[in-house]
Amino acid sequence: YKTDGKEKEAILEEDDDLWVRIRHRHIAVVLEEIPKLMKEISSTKKATEGKTSLSALTQLMKKMPHFRKQITKQVVHLNLAEDCMNKFKPNIEKLCKSEQDLALGTDAEGQKVKDSMRVLLPVLLNKSHDNYDKIRAILLYIFSINGTTEENLDRLIQNVKIENESDMIRNWSYLGVPIVPPSQQNKPLRKDRSTEETFQLSRWTPFIKDILEDAIDNRLDSKEWPYCSQCPAVWNGSGAVSARQKPRTNYLEDRKNGSKLIIFVIGGITYSEMRCAYEVSQAHKSCEVIIGSTHILTPRKLLDDIKMLNKPKDKVSFIKDE
């Protein structure tokens, strides 16, 4: 990050209270936190009047003599938030809307998507999206209609000119996902979360959150989860609170003596799935969720892994995360 015209390096770790507080939050929530932060560190009301850019806030903080000792930590997170928004605004914002509509089958207003192809086409025709984005959108389209025909799949691959990357789509069949031909296999039943407060561009809830909540409530099917140990009875009846509540100051201390739900995912885990662990931990006072995996999956890394599924074992080379 840059401060005082110089580039500096920061380590994000557990003893950074602000990092622990906002690391898994939606970017919109983080941007709401910044004015609150200014109120906490400034003794004047003028610091938070009007809409101020992140850069302006950074400069404003530097002018506060009584806060100079703690300024470095705050500047780091202001820089992070600004970098995230610079990545988000040009292309990701529009792409997210299409992905959410395809994943959920409904738009932001809750109306059912009648023609998934009409949602997909603008993504495929957008020259600013790279092949990985387009392939991911095609996969969401295929998942939404529970499989497609070989003819339709060939047409999509040829039109987008992704013949060399077509294995990123076809190889999902190795994971039991219906690509071609259409399958009669039903999708897993999901919890109704339509009443939960969320953001338009992050309406999809990872399936792992259903599993975490069912595990805490001892509702997991023992036939499907034969190796899941019995959950403590103390978890039940503890009551749930909003996942967006402000953590208590003694939050970490409370967790040390509480029960723990440990879940490990073989084959990789996404950042949004890790966020679910934070949210479920905050919503259930009596247990802490600890989640882990073999590696972290990004959209690009996932497609690269899928592409290698039909390659001979001695030819597979693991690509390091960027």
C-alpha positions in Angstrom: 0.0 0.0 0.0 1.1 3.6 -0.4 1.3 6.2 2.3 3.2 9.5 2.4 4.2 8.8 -1.2 6.0 5.6 -0.3 5.1 1.9 -0.9 5.0 -0.2 2.3 4.1 -3.7 3.1 1.6 -4.9 5.7 0.8 -8.3 7.2 -2.9 -9.1 7.8 -3.1 -11.3 10.9 -5.3 -12.1 13.8 -4.1 -9.4 16.1 -5.3 -6.7 13.7 -8.7 -6.0 15.2 -10.0 -4.2 12.1 -8.9 -7.0 9.8 -10.7 -9.6 12.0 -13.8 -7.3 12.0 -14.2 -6.7 8.3 -12.2 -9.4 6.4 -15.3 -11.5 5.5 -17.8 -8.7 5.0 -19.4 -7.7 1.7 -17.6 -4.7 0.1 -20.7 -2.6 0.6 -20.6 -3.3 4.4 -16.9 -2.4 4.5 -17.6 0.9 2.8 -20.3 1.5 5.5 -17.8 0.8 8.2 -15.4 3.4 7.1 -17.5 6.5 8.1 -18.2 4.6 11.4 -14.4 4.2 11.8 -14.0 7.9 11.2 -16.4 8.7 14.0 -14.5 6.5 16.4 -11.1 8.0 15.7 -12.1 11.7 15.2 -13.3 14.1 17.9 -14.8 16.4 15.3 -18.1 16.0 13.5 -16.8 17.5 10.3 -14.8 14.4 9.5 -17.9 12.4 8.5 -20.0 15.1 6.9 -21.0 14.5 3.3 -19.8 11.8 0.9 -16.1 11.5 1.0 -13.9 9.3 -1.3 -11.6 6.7 0.2 -8.6 8.7 -1.0 -9.9 11.8 0.7 -10.6 9.9 3.9 -7.0 8.6 3.8 -5.7 12.2 3.5 -8.0 13.4 6.3 -6.7 10.7 8.7 -3.1 11.7 8.0 -4.0 15.2 9.3 -5.1 14.0 12.7 -2.1 14.5 15.0 -3.8 12.6 17.9 -4.1 9.5 15.7 -0.7 9.4 14.0 0.4 6.3 16.1 -2.4 4.2 14.8 -2.7 5.6 11.3 -0.8 2.8 9.5 -3.3 0.1 10.2 -6.2 2.3 9.0 -4.5 3.3 5.8 -3.9 -0.3 5.0 -7.6 -1.1 5.0 -8.6 2.0 3.2 -6.2 1.1 0.5 -7.6 -2.5 0.4 -11.1 -1.2 0.1 -10.2 1.2 -2.7 -8.4 -1.5 -4.6 -11.3 -3.8 -4.4 -13.7 -1.1 -5.7 -11.4 -0.3 -8.6 -11.5 -4.0 -9.6 -15.3 -4.2 -9.0 -16.7 -1.3 -10.9 -15.4 -1.7 -14.5 -16.7 -5.2 -15.3 -17.4 -7.3 -12.2 -20.5 -5.5 -11.2 -22.5 -6.3 -14.4 -21.1 -9.8 -14.5 -22.2 -10.5 -10.9 -25.8 -9.6 -11.7 -25.9 -12.1 -14.6 -24.3 -14.8 -12.4 -26.7 -14.3 -9.5 -29.7 -14.4 -11.8 -28.5 -17.7 -13.4 -27.5 -19.3 -10.1 -30.7 -18.5 -8.3 -33.1 -18.6 -11.2 -34.6 -15.3 -10.1 -33.7 -11.7 -10.5 -33.1 -9.1 -7.8 -36.8 -8.5 -7.5 -37.6 -12.2 -7.0 -39.1 -12.7 -10.5 -38.4 -16.0 -12.1 -35.9 -16.0 -15.0 -38.0 -17.3 -17.9 -35.2 -17.5 -20.5 -31.7 -18.2 -19.2 -30.2 -17.7 -22.6 -31.3 -14.0 -22.6 -29.3 -13.6 -19.4 -26.3 -15.5 -20.8 -25.9 -13.7 -24.1 -24.9 -10.3 -22.9 -22.0 -11.9 -21.0 -20.9 -13.8 -24.1 -21.1 -10.7 -26.3 -19.2 -8.5 -23.9 -15.6 -8.1 -25.2 -14.3 -6.9 -21.8 -15.0 -10.3 -20.2 -12.3 -12.9 -20.6 -12.8 -16.6 -21.5 -12.8 -17.7 -17.9 -15.8 -15.4 -17.1 -17.7 -16.6 -20.2 -17.0 -20.2 -19.5 -18.3 -19.7 -15.9 -21.4 -18.1 -17.2 -22.0 -20.9 -19.7 -21.7 -23.4 -16.8 -24.2 -21.5 -14.7 -26.6 -21.5 -17.7 -26.2 -25.3 -18.1 -26.6 -25.9 -14.4 -29.8 -23.7 -14.4 -31.5 -25.9 -17.1 -30.1 -29.1 -15.6 -28.1 -30.1 -18.7 -28.1 -29.2 -22.4 -27.9 -30.9 -25.7 -24.6 -31.7 -27.5 -25.7 -29.5 -30.4 -26.4 -26.5 -28.1 -23.1 -27.0 -26.2 -21.1 -27.2 -29.5 -22.8 -24.0 -30.7 -21.9 -22.1 -27.5 -18.3 -23.3 -27.6 -17.9 -22.4 -31.3 -19.5 -19.0 -31.0 -17.4 -17.9 -28.0 -14.3 -19.5 -29.6 -13.3 -21.6 -26.6 -12.6 -24.9 -28.3 -9.2 -25.2 -26.5 -10.9 -24.7 -23.1 -13.9 -26.9 -23.8 -12.7 -29.4 -21.2 -13.4 -26.9 -18.5 -17.1 -27.5 -19.3 -17.3 -31.1 -20.4 -15.2 -32.5 -17.5 -17.8 -31.6 -15.0 -19.4 -34.9 -15.9 -16.5 -36.6 -13.9 -18.0 -34.9 -10.8 -21.5 -36.2 -11.5 -22.8 -32.9 -12.8 -25.2 -33.2 -15.7 -23.8 -31.5 -18.8 -24.9 -33.6 -21.8 -27.5 -35.1 -22.1 -30.2 -33.5 -19.9 -30.5 -35.5 -16.7 -33.6 -36.3 -14.6 -31.5 -35.9 -11.5 -33.1 -33.5 -9.1 -31.3 -30.6 -7.6 -30.8 -30.7 -3.8 -33.5 -29.0 -1.8 -32.4 -25.6 -0.5 -33.5 -23.6 2.5 -35.8 -20.7 1.8 -33.6 -17.6 2.4 -35.8 -15.1 0.5 -36.5 -13.2 3.7 -32.9 -12.8 4.7 -31.3 -9.4 4.3 -28.7 -9.5 1.5 -27.2 -7.5 -1.4 -28.4 -7.7 -5.0 -25.1 -8.9 -6.3 -24.5 -11.6 -3.6 -27.9 -13.3 -3.3 -26.6 -16.8 -3.8 -25.9 -18.7 -0.5 -23.3 -21.5 -0.8 -24.8 -24.9 -0.1 -22.2 -25.4 2.7 -24.2 -22.9 4.9 -27.2 -25.3 4.9 -24.8 -28.1 6.0 -23.3 -26.0 8.8 -26.7 -25.0 10.2 -28.0 -28.5 10.0 -25.0 -29.9 11.7 -25.5 -27.5 14.6 -29.1 -28.4 14.9 -28.3 -32.2 14.6 -30.4 -32.4 11.4 -27.8 -34.0 9.1 -28.9 -37.4 7.6 -26.7 -40.1 9.1 -26.9 -42.1 5.9 -25.5 -39.2 3.9 -23.0 -38.1 6.6 -21.9 -41.4 8.2 -18.7 -40.0 9.5 -20.1 -36.9 11.2 -19.8 -37.2 15.0 -22.9 -36.4 17.1 -23.2 -32.7 17.9 -23.4 -31.5 21.6 -26.9 -31.1 22.8 -25.9 -27.7 24.2 -26.0 -26.3 20.7 -29.7 -26.8 20.3 -32.1 -24.2 21.7 -29.4 -21.5 22.0 -31.3 -19.3 19.6 -30.0 -17.5 16.5 -29.1 -13.8 16.2 -28.5 -11.7 13.1 -25.3 -12.6 11.3 -24.7 -8.9 10.7 -24.7 -7.9 14.3 -21.7 -6.1 15.7 -19.3 -8.6 17.4 -18.9 -8.1 21.1 -15.6 -6.9 22.4 -15.1 -10.2 24.3 -16.1 -12.3 21.3 -12.8 -14.2 21.0 -12.7 -14.9 24.7 -16.2 -16.4 24.6 -15.2 -18.7 21.8 -12.3 -20.3 23.8 -14.6 -22.1 26.2 -17.4 -22.9 23.7 -18.1 -25.9 21.5 -16.5 -26.2 18.1 -17.8 -27.5 14.7 -14.9 -28.5 12.5 -15.6 -29.0 8.8 -12.9 -30.0 6.2 -13.6 -29.9 2.5 -11.5 -32.1 0.3 -10.8 -30.6 -3.2 -10.8 -26.9 -2.4 -13.0 -24.2 -0.8 -14.1 -20.8 -2.0 -13.9 -17.5 -0.1 -17.7 -17.2 0.0 -17.9 -20.6 1.7 -15.4 -19.5 4.3 -17.5 -16.4 4.8 -20.4 -18.7 5.7 -18.4 -20.1 8.6 -17.9 -16.6 10.0 -21.6 -15.9 9.6 -22.8 -19.1 11.3 -20.3 -18.6 14.1 -21.7 -15.2 14.8 -25.3 -16.4 14.6 -24.9 -19.3 17.1 -23.4 -18.1 20.4 -22.8 -21.6 21.7 -20.5 -22.8 18.9 -17.5 -21.7 16.8 -17.3 -23.0 13.3 -13.7 -23.8 12.1 -13.5 -24.6 8.3 -10.6 -25.8 6.3 -9.7 -27.5 3.0 -6.9 -28.8 0.8 -6.6 -25.4 -0.9 -8.5 -22.2 -1.7 -10.5 -22.2 -5.0 -10.7 -19.0 -7.1 -13.0 -19.0 -10.2 -9.9 -19.3 -12.4 -8.2 -22.0 -10.3 -11.5 -24.1 -10.3 -11.7 -24.2 -14.1 -8.0 -25.0 -14.4 -8.5 -27.9 -12.0 -11.6 -29.2 -13.9 -9.7 -29.0 -17.2 -7.1 -31.5 -15.9 -9.7 -34.2 -14.8 -9.4 -36.1 -18.1 -5.6 -36.0 -18.3 -3.4 -39.0 -17.4 -2.2 -38.8 -13.7 1.5 -38.5 -14.7 0.7 -35.5 -17.0 -1.2 -33.5 -14.3 0.8 -30.6 -12.9 -0.6 -28.6 -10.1 -0.7 -24.8 -10.8 0.3 -22.6 -7.9 -2.2 -20.0 -6.7 -1.5 -16.6 -8.1 
